[in-house]
Amino acid sequence: MPTRTRFTTWRPLATVIVAVLMAAFLTPAVAHGAPRESRPLYSYTNAIREAVWVDTGLDGDGDGKTDRVAADIVRPREPARQHRKIPVIMDASPYYSCCGRGNESQKKTYDASGDVVQMPLFYDNYFVPRGYAFVGVDLAGTNRSDGCVDVGGRSDIQSAKAVVDWLNGRARAYTTRTGNVRATATWTNGRTGMIGKSWDATIANGVAATGVKGLKTIVPISGISSWYDYYFQQGAPLHDSGPDWLSDYVDSPDARARCAAVQQKIVDGAPRTGDRTPFWTERDYVKDAAKVRASVFLVHGMQDLNVRTKHFGQWWDALARHGVERKIWLSQTGHVDPFDYRRGAWVDTLHRWFDHELLGYDNGVDREPMADIERHPDQWVTSKVWPPRGTATTTLRPAAGTQDGVGTLGLTPGSGTETYTDDPSHSETDWAAHIDTPTSDKAGFVTRPLTHDLRLSGSSKVTITATPTTATAHLSAVLVDLGPDTIRDYADAAEGITTLTDRSCWGASTSGDSGCFKNTAAKTADVDRTVFSRGWADLGTYASPGKGVPLTPGKAYTITVDLAATDHVVPAGHRLALIVAGTDKDLIDPPADKPTLTLDLSRTSARVPLLGGAPAFARATSGTAPASPPVTRPSGVGDPSGARRVPGDTGLG
């Protein structure tokens, strides 16, 4: 398939025409040449605030009427008076009333007429004065919308897609939830950008994967790309509950009363066996990446243990295969919005991104590096493309060492075996802390101290051949940087930030909706080692990642475990480690049995994306480098939280 040109701009004759139109109709203050930046020319205080209910065409709650979803709109009054049409920024969310959005858990509030007073987050405060409309959509089954939550399925996605269709004249909307007075979107040019964090970002991914016309860009922050991979990885359960719990969590009170049938369908469609079912296929957006028309500005925390980084890795790779225009930010945080770890740069970049993608401004954002990566707290580097050119998959081989369970990692195939017993009371932090000590719960393999930096960018895979003693077994594989560093404390409840008491303002305010938000700072930890990539699997899925079977004790099985995407530099003087173990406490659930597994090292390997490939690894592991002190005690971040997680901004998410 031919690839599309990265970043669409309007060219030759069209460029001249559009430049004139933009200057004349969108940004009247620009006197000379094509505009490069939208300016806060319009009154936020006098903005039009209205609500419409968009017909989704679905009857999710089975009441005999098609469902309507509520879309709250804030848009500048002046362009409408002058018959200027404006673009839309949209956030479709299940959290506007149940749980809140952002670091301060803001919810929508309304006046006596039912029009929105407070719209959560800064998007309306900042962008409405600059000539954009902001639309906040309540997913079906939440807040003021009809229908039922189906956790990433047809109803969730259609909730937002229908609004994009309405903005482009292809769907019906009404001025009330039950009335027949039609509402039309004559004020917009239909050019829409979707944004949001977590579940909201997931909806943006899913709507883009429909190929809907009019959706020009999405900005998914910590978004899910396949719901199966939110609840399982290769059959291993990642959470102690299923999507039925999540739908009940966000359903509005009246939706809970009318959505029992949908809730039962979720239970039936998503069994806790870990098997892939049609339910999960419907909620896999990666398979539909070829349909994506919108550009994608993807943002994710590399230590996000809620929406784990496999989601951005597989989505990014699929978009790349199909030539989708894209940009990426990767932070050291967990499940955190960039507004709360790089606020000024984020608002500036997002502003230029929307100006380019929705207004067509030639502001240079398309010529900037594709990737921004946080290498140390508040210290960022860029890559022209991501993964960087010169990155090559390199096969690393574990080998037995002089002590049981303490082996080596290199380019030469190993031989022999290593044995460990699953201990569900231990986690990756325990394994890494005792990497140089024989313990019964893990097998570790370590390079010598590096003489040069090693950069890993992208997704890794670990192929394991193991013989279990029981009929069930779960596997964990992690990559560890052994050496001292200061990192964001991603295992803390705030996942790498501290919320301060002072505020900064990012847009205009009204008495009911402030554009000022609490500032944050990096919360850091001094560590002796950093787990930077992880993967898990049920060994019973060795033949098919979508179907688990009982194991035969004493029989060898081979499985390839996908590790989460990352961009990490192991510095000279540090060591790179691969650890293979059983249950990763609080990150996967244990199997029914407590197996002992014997690894066949001759048939076990890790394929990692190294800048410079195998020659870079050989160079970095040759010669003599000053070694970091051996890691013999726990130090640094704590164990990952075992709290029930939801893909959102609340304390549970």
MOUR-V412442 format. One record per pair of residues at least 24 apart in sequence whose C-alpha atoms are under 6 Angstrom apart, sorted by sequence separation. I is the first residue (numbers start at 1). GAP is how many residues later the second one is. If there is no record, write none. Layout:
i: {I:I}
gap: {GAP:GAP}
This chain:
i: {49:190:192:193:194:195:196:197:198:497:49:193:195:196:197:198:497:498:48:496:497:48:496:535:47:535:47:48:286:289:297:299:301:302:534:47:289:295:296:297:298:299:300:301:302:303:304:534:295:297:301:303:304:533:290:301:301:405:404:489:488:489:409:488:489:407:408:409:487:405:406:407:408:409:487:235:405:408:486:486:485:329:331:332:485:327:328:329:330:331:484:88:90:92:94:329:484:87:88:89:90:91:92:93:94:483:86:88:90:93:97:157:161:483:398:482:94:481:481:157:480:480:76:228:479:480:573:75:479:573:479:573:478:227:478:586:226:477:75:226:477:74:226:476:74:225:476:73:475:73:475:72:474:51:72:474:50:71:474:49:71:473:70:70:387:69:70:70:69:209:69:217:219:68:216:217:218:219:220:221:222:67:206:209:215:217:219:221:471:67:209:211:471:211:471:209:211:209:470:208:469:44:468:469:43:61:225:468:42:60:61:224:467:41:60:467:40:467:481:40:466:39:466:483:38:465:482:465:482:464:464:481:463:480:463:480:149:462:479:462:479:461:478:87:461:478:85:86:87:461:477:85:86:89:91:460:477:85:87:88:89:90:91:476:87:89:91:459:476:56:459:475:476:80:93:458:475:92:458:474:527:142:143:457:527:141:142:457:526:148:377:456:525:456:455:141:455:454:454:55:453:54:55:453:473:54:453:53:452:53:451:472:52:450:52:450:53:449:450:449:470:449:469:469:447:468:447:468:153:446:467:152:446:466:467:445:466:445:466:444:465:444:465:443:443:442:465:442:465:464:463:463:462:462:461:483:461:491:460:491:460:489:491:458:457:456:456:455:334:428:455:333:427:427:424:426:422:334:424:333:333:452:451:450:450:422:422:421:451:421:420:449:420:419:449:419:340:418:418:417:417:417:416:415:414:415:414:61:433:434:433:433:397:396:396:395:395:394:393:394:393:393:392:391:392:391:394:391:394:390:391:392:390:313:310:309:310:309:302:276:275:275:236:235:236:233:234:235:233:234:7:4:6:3:36:36:36:238:238:237:237:7:126:125:125:125:122:118:117:118:199:198:198:45:102:101}
gap: {24:24:24:24:24:24:24:24:24:24:25:25:25:25:25:25:25:25:26:26:26:27:27:27:28:28:29:29:29:29:29:29:29:29:29:30:30:30:30:30:30:30:30:30:30:30:30:30:31:31:31:31:31:31:32:32:33:33:34:34:35:35:36:36:36:37:37:37:37:38:38:38:38:38:38:39:39:39:39:40:41:42:42:42:42:43:43:43:43:43:43:44:44:44:44:44:44:45:45:45:45:45:45:45:45:45:46:46:46:46:46:46:46:46:47:47:48:48:49:50:50:51:52:52:52:52:52:53:53:53:54:54:55:56:56:56:57:57:58:58:58:59:59:59:60:60:60:61:61:62:62:63:63:64:64:64:65:65:65:66:66:66:67:68:70:71:74:75:76:76:77:77:77:78:78:78:78:78:78:78:78:79:79:79:79:79:79:79:79:80:80:80:80:81:81:82:82:83:83:84:84:85:85:85:86:86:86:86:87:87:87:87:87:88:88:88:89:89:89:90:90:91:91:91:92:92:92:93:93:94:95:95:96:96:97:97:98:98:98:99:99:100:100:101:101:101:102:102:102:102:102:103:103:103:103:103:103:104:104:104:104:104:104:104:105:105:105:105:105:106:106:106:106:107:107:107:107:108:108:108:108:109:109:109:109:110:110:110:110:111:111:111:111:112:113:114:114:115:116:117:117:118:118:118:118:119:119:120:120:121:121:121:122:122:123:123:124:124:124:125:125:126:126:127:128:128:129:129:130:130:130:131:131:131:131:132:132:133:133:134:134:135:135:136:137:138:138:139:139:140:141:142:143:144:145:145:146:146:147:147:148:148:149:151:152:153:154:155:156:156:156:157:157:158:159:159:160:161:161:162:163:168:169:170:171:172:173:174:174:175:176:176:177:178:178:179:180:180:181:182:183:184:185:186:187:187:188:198:198:198:200:201:208:209:210:211:212:213:214:214:215:216:217:218:218:219:219:220:220:221:221:221:222:252:254:255:255:256:264:270:271:272:301:302:302:303:303:303:304:311:318:319:319:320:325:326:327:349:350:351:352:359:381:382:383:390:393:394:395:395:448:449:450:465:547:548}
